[in-house]
Every structure is written in C-alpha cells, then in structure tokens.
C-alpha cells in the first residue's frame, strides 16, 4: 500500500528526485542522464538522437508487448500472426544493428537505446525458447535454428552486453525469468 500511496499508478519503476516523481522508464532515464551526464548514454549527433527516440519508443510500445502477446496467446488461429509480429520486431533490431555497425544499437558505444530494449530482450531470449520454441539468441559456435534463421546480430549484441560489468551485475537469472512467467496466472492456462 505504501507504494500505491507514493505512486498512484502503481507502475514500476518509479523514481523520486526531491519532490519530482517519475514512473515512466523513458522519463526516468532522461532525468538520470541530466543529473549524471558522464558518461553520456545519449548520442550527441542529431541523426542519432532521432534514432534513439525511435528505439526507445520501440522498446516501450512494441518489443515487450508483441513478445508477451505471443507468449500469452491461447488462440490457435492467432499463433502464426503473433509469432510473425515478434520475429518482425527482432528483425527490426537486427536491421538497426546492421545499419549502426554494432555491436550496440547506435554503434560502438552503449547508449540509452540498448538500455531501453535490454529488459525485454533479456526476458524474451530466455522465455521464448522455453515456452514457444523460438530461439532469439544463438549460443556462440552453434548453428541458428532453421525455423527463423536466427538473429546473429542480436546474439552479438548479447555478447557485447555481457562484456560490461554493469550488465553482469544486474542481469536476471534465466531460471528466475522462467519461474516468473510460470507464476503469472494469465500464462498458466496458456501453457498447460
């Protein structure tokens, strides 16, 4: 109850700076960048700023939503379309990684774009193979699955993220990610 008293929407995460309360992830990230600008996670070039906004919106409005709509789908007639939606989302990220030269979404340096997509990608890379037999991340040295051709640039993105000590410290345990979805009552009926 204390959280709802502080954050009436109940949304997570939330951050309070002085009297200012924020609960939208993008707003929180922008506020943190303003208060702690070094090292900058926002690009300086105008062309990259626009792409950053697009990717942050994509993370917020598309990636997680289509992924979880597919995982939670219990309508057989919608299965193929929902699978195509999430594969399309991954292909969008693959194209961006190719255009930027990688290994990160805006090029050689980590940016807020990577941080924006990371929670959904991390969860989906674990949950989709387990629940929907859809491989997002191909382990190094293995062949990509025939059903979707794999996502080699996303696999490289994960490797680049794993070279960062800050990511290693906060990433989720794969077993926990599967257990979280199994404990979600809206998924139990779909998966049983």
Secondary structure as UniProt FT lines:
FT   HELIX           2..6
FT   TURN            8..9
FT   STRAND          15..17
FT   TURN            18..19
FT   STRAND          20..22
FT   HELIX           25..35
FT   HELIX           46..58
FT   HELIX           59..63
FT   HELIX           64..72
FT   HELIX           76..100
FT   TURN            105..106
FT   HELIX           112..132
FT   TURN            140..141
FT   TURN            146..148
FT   HELIX           152..162
FT   HELIX           165..170
FT   HELIX           174..183
FT   HELIX           185..191
//
